Amino acid sequence: MSPRSPVLNSLSLVIPAYNEADRLPQSLRHILAWMDDTEVKGEVIVVDDGSTDATADLAEEIAASDPRVSVIRQPGNRGKGAAVRRGVEVSREAWILFSDADLSTPIEDVVRLAKVSDTGIEVVIGSRDVSDSQIEEHQPWYREAMGRTFNRIVQTFAVPGIKDTQCGFKLFSREAARRCFGHMTIERFAFDVEVLFLARRFGYEIAEVGVRWRNDDRSTVDPLRDATRMFSDVMRIRLRHRGLSPDAP
């Protein structure tokens, strides 16, 4: 795809990070090299979610030598959703992609999403569960089983028809992102479901695009504690937004 794509000419990349000192610097260097090689124009926003290691310090070292990178320090560990929302709030470009710090989905796959957004769709999400996705390394069986159970609940109570709400690689137009994240209430891992529920409520078409994905065993998700919280949050999403008008700003 030509860098003249609207997405690749004006991209804010938001990276939420919590205790990612071992992985984030390499990811940032890879992203910046990719932007150079492909002439992508935009910015990289790292939102440190109250890390207790050197995540923010290392990110700031890279930011000091590259004006495309900025670092925001959250005052405490509020959750991935809160970190992404903060990045959306300060973003300056026309398109916003949020991506995990470990690049489980390679940054190059934004091109796959951009091809779809260029057709006029303002919410395009990476997926591990559609026909053209490529799982290069699977999660442990118990996490995959938990994911299937969670997806059945999501399909029933929140966003039917979306096969993978939890892949951390999503592209929004700035208008769609500001509107959806502006009404978001869930700050931890089920925030993806709520944001997609809101996108549907506001009338945005959501396209699901297959991406490459590689599991990293150093995930910070607790299989029991976080899964219980996510299930509970999903069950409450409709209740939280029952009075929200589709025309709300």
GILIN-V711174 format. One record per residue. N is the residue number from 1. RES is the residue in three letters. PSI is psi in radians with two decimals (* if undefined). OMEGA is omega as a letter, one per 20 degrees, with the letter a starting at -180 (* if undefined). D_LAST is the distance of its C-alpha to the last C-alpha in Angstrom with 2 decimals. Layout:
n,res,psi,omega,d_last
N,RES,PSI,OMEGA,D_LAST
N,RES,PSI,OMEGA,D_LAST
This chain:
n,res,psi,omega,d_last
1,MET,2.45,r,33.14
2,SER,2.49,r,33.19
3,PRO,-0.15,r,31.30
4,ARG,-0.11,r,29.90
5,SER,2.37,r,27.29
6,PRO,-0.65,a,23.85
7,VAL,-0.85,a,23.25
8,LEU,-0.15,r,26.59
9,ASN,-0.14,a,26.29
10,SER,1.36,a,23.13
11,LEU,2.17,r,22.79
12,SER,2.07,r,21.60
13,LEU,2.01,a,23.52
14,VAL,2.19,a,22.44
15,ILE,1.84,r,25.36
16,PRO,2.42,a,25.18
17,ALA,2.26,r,28.74
18,TYR,2.02,a,30.77
19,ASN,0.97,a,34.53
20,GLU,0.50,a,34.64
21,ALA,-0.56,a,37.41
22,ASP,-0.42,a,39.61
23,ARG,-0.57,a,37.18
24,LEU,-0.80,a,34.51
25,PRO,-0.76,r,36.84
26,GLN,-0.72,r,38.23
27,SER,-0.76,r,34.82
28,LEU,-0.76,r,33.63
29,ARG,-0.68,r,36.84
30,HIS,-0.76,a,36.48
31,ILE,-0.80,a,32.92
32,LEU,-0.68,r,34.02
33,ALA,-0.70,r,37.11
34,TRP,-0.74,r,35.13
35,MET,-0.70,r,32.83
36,ASP,-0.83,a,36.04
37,ASP,-0.61,a,37.79
38,THR,0.03,r,35.06
39,GLU,0.60,r,33.80
40,VAL,2.36,a,30.23
41,LYS,2.34,r,28.28
42,GLY,-2.66,a,25.75
43,GLU,2.78,r,25.64
44,VAL,2.11,a,26.34
45,ILE,1.98,r,24.59
46,VAL,2.17,r,26.57
47,VAL,1.87,r,25.02
48,ASP,2.12,a,28.01
49,ASP,1.02,r,27.23
50,GLY,0.65,a,30.06
51,SER,2.61,r,32.86
52,THR,0.03,r,36.41
53,ASP,-2.77,a,38.04
54,ALA,0.36,a,38.00
55,THR,-0.94,a,34.81
56,ALA,-0.71,a,33.08
57,ASP,-0.78,a,36.37
58,LEU,-0.69,r,37.15
59,ALA,-0.68,r,33.73
60,GLU,-0.54,r,34.14
61,GLU,-0.73,r,37.58
62,ILE,-0.71,r,36.17
63,ALA,-0.56,a,33.38
64,ALA,-0.40,a,36.14
65,SER,0.01,a,37.73
66,ASP,1.94,a,34.74
67,PRO,-0.19,r,31.98
68,ARG,-0.29,a,29.62
69,VAL,2.32,r,29.47
70,SER,2.69,a,27.72
71,VAL,2.27,r,27.98
72,ILE,2.29,r,25.83
73,ARG,2.03,r,27.60
74,GLN,2.57,a,25.76
75,PRO,-0.28,r,27.69
76,GLY,3.14,a,28.67
77,ASN,1.65,a,28.34
78,ARG,-0.38,r,24.90
79,GLY,2.76,a,24.53
80,LYS,-0.72,a,23.59
81,GLY,-0.74,r,19.96
82,ALA,-0.66,r,19.62
83,ALA,-0.76,r,21.48
84,VAL,-0.76,r,19.37
85,ARG,-0.72,r,16.12
86,ARG,-0.70,r,18.01
87,GLY,-0.70,r,19.10
88,VAL,-0.73,a,15.68
89,GLU,-0.64,a,14.71
90,VAL,-0.07,a,17.86
91,SER,2.66,a,18.14
92,ARG,-0.19,a,18.90
93,GLU,3.01,a,19.48
94,ALA,-0.39,a,17.72
95,TRP,2.50,a,18.34
96,ILE,2.13,r,18.36
97,LEU,2.27,r,21.07
98,PHE,2.47,a,21.87
99,SER,2.58,r,25.49
100,ASP,2.64,a,27.98
101,ALA,-0.45,a,30.41
102,ASP,-0.01,a,33.40
103,LEU,0.79,r,32.25
104,SER,-0.65,r,33.14
105,THR,2.14,a,31.56
106,PRO,2.51,a,33.01
107,ILE,-0.50,r,30.77
108,GLU,-0.42,a,32.51
109,ASP,-0.07,r,30.72
110,VAL,-0.44,r,27.48
111,VAL,-0.66,r,29.35
112,ARG,-0.74,a,29.25
113,LEU,-0.67,a,25.46
114,ALA,-0.61,r,25.21
115,LYS,-0.62,a,27.44
116,VAL,-0.74,r,24.95
117,SER,-0.50,r,21.82
118,ASP,-0.22,r,23.90
119,THR,-0.02,r,23.93
120,GLY,0.08,r,20.22
121,ILE,2.25,a,18.86
122,GLU,-0.16,r,15.96
123,VAL,1.94,a,16.76
124,VAL,2.15,a,20.51
125,ILE,2.46,r,22.22
126,GLY,2.54,a,25.83
127,SER,2.49,r,27.98
128,ARG,0.01,a,31.43
129,ASP,0.35,r,31.96
130,VAL,2.97,a,31.91
131,SER,-0.55,a,35.09
132,ASP,0.24,r,34.87
133,SER,2.78,a,34.05
134,GLN,1.88,r,36.87
135,ILE,1.89,a,37.56
136,GLU,-0.43,r,40.03
137,GLU,2.12,a,40.57
138,HIS,2.78,r,39.60
139,GLN,2.86,r,38.53
140,PRO,2.68,a,41.21
141,TRP,-0.65,a,41.73
142,TYR,-0.57,r,40.38
143,ARG,-0.69,r,37.02
144,GLU,-0.68,r,36.81
145,ALA,-0.74,r,37.76
146,MET,-0.68,r,35.11
147,GLY,-0.70,r,32.53
148,ARG,-0.71,r,33.68
149,THR,-0.78,r,33.47
150,PHE,-0.73,a,29.98
151,ASN,-0.63,r,28.86
152,ARG,-0.68,r,30.40
153,ILE,-0.76,r,28.39
154,VAL,-0.78,a,25.12
155,GLN,-0.61,a,26.10
156,THR,-0.71,a,26.90
157,PHE,-0.23,a,24.08
158,ALA,-1.21,a,20.96
159,VAL,1.32,r,20.87
160,PRO,2.46,r,24.00
161,GLY,-0.29,r,25.29
162,ILE,2.08,a,24.24
163,LYS,-0.50,a,27.61
164,ASP,1.71,r,26.78
165,THR,-0.27,a,23.62
166,GLN,-0.03,r,25.43
167,CYS,2.21,a,26.63
168,GLY,0.90,a,25.32
169,PHE,1.63,a,24.66
170,LYS,2.46,a,21.21
171,LEU,2.26,r,19.69
172,PHE,2.57,r,16.05
173,SER,2.74,a,14.83
174,ARG,-0.70,r,13.21
175,GLU,-0.82,a,9.86
176,ALA,-0.72,a,10.17
177,ALA,-0.82,a,11.63
178,ARG,-0.68,a,9.31
179,ARG,-0.84,a,6.35
180,CYS,-0.81,a,9.18
181,PHE,-0.41,r,11.21
182,GLY,-0.42,r,8.79
183,HIS,0.01,a,9.13
184,MET,2.43,r,12.73
185,THR,-0.36,a,15.55
186,ILE,2.18,a,18.63
187,GLU,-0.13,r,20.23
188,ARG,-2.56,a,23.32
189,PHE,-0.34,r,24.45
190,ALA,0.14,a,22.48
191,PHE,-0.58,r,19.16
192,ASP,-0.77,a,19.52
193,VAL,-0.77,a,19.59
194,GLU,-0.74,a,16.49
195,VAL,-0.69,r,14.46
196,LEU,-0.63,r,16.03
197,PHE,-0.77,r,15.45
198,LEU,-0.70,r,11.68
199,ALA,-0.76,r,12.08
200,ARG,-0.78,a,14.13
201,ARG,-0.63,a,11.88
202,PHE,0.00,r,9.18
203,GLY,0.20,r,12.30
204,TYR,2.37,r,13.30
205,GLU,2.43,r,17.08
206,ILE,2.15,r,18.68
207,ALA,2.38,a,22.09
208,GLU,2.13,a,24.64
209,VAL,2.30,r,27.27
210,GLY,2.39,r,30.54
211,VAL,2.93,r,31.27
212,ARG,2.59,a,34.25
213,TRP,2.39,r,34.24
214,ARG,2.16,r,36.86
215,ASN,2.50,r,36.96
216,ASP,2.14,a,37.73
217,ASP,-0.17,a,39.73
218,ARG,0.44,r,38.42
219,SER,2.49,r,35.12
220,THR,0.07,r,33.90
221,VAL,2.23,r,32.65
222,ASP,2.09,a,34.94
223,PRO,-0.57,a,35.79
224,LEU,-0.98,a,36.22
225,ARG,-0.88,a,34.09
226,ASP,-0.60,r,30.92
227,ALA,-0.74,r,31.36
228,THR,-0.74,r,31.66
229,ARG,-0.71,a,28.48
230,MET,-0.78,r,26.56
231,PHE,-0.75,a,27.92
232,SER,-0.75,a,26.99
233,ASP,-0.76,a,23.38
234,VAL,-0.70,a,22.97
235,MET,-0.37,a,24.50
236,ARG,-0.14,a,21.92
237,ILE,-0.86,a,18.67
238,ARG,-0.69,r,18.42
239,LEU,-0.73,a,19.35
240,ARG,-0.55,a,16.76
241,HIS,0.37,a,13.84
242,ARG,-0.49,a,15.75
243,GLY,0.13,a,13.68
244,LEU,2.16,r,10.19
245,SER,2.45,r,9.00
246,PRO,-0.31,a,8.68
247,ASP,0.09,a,6.33
248,ALA,2.46,a,3.82
249,PRO,*,*,0.00
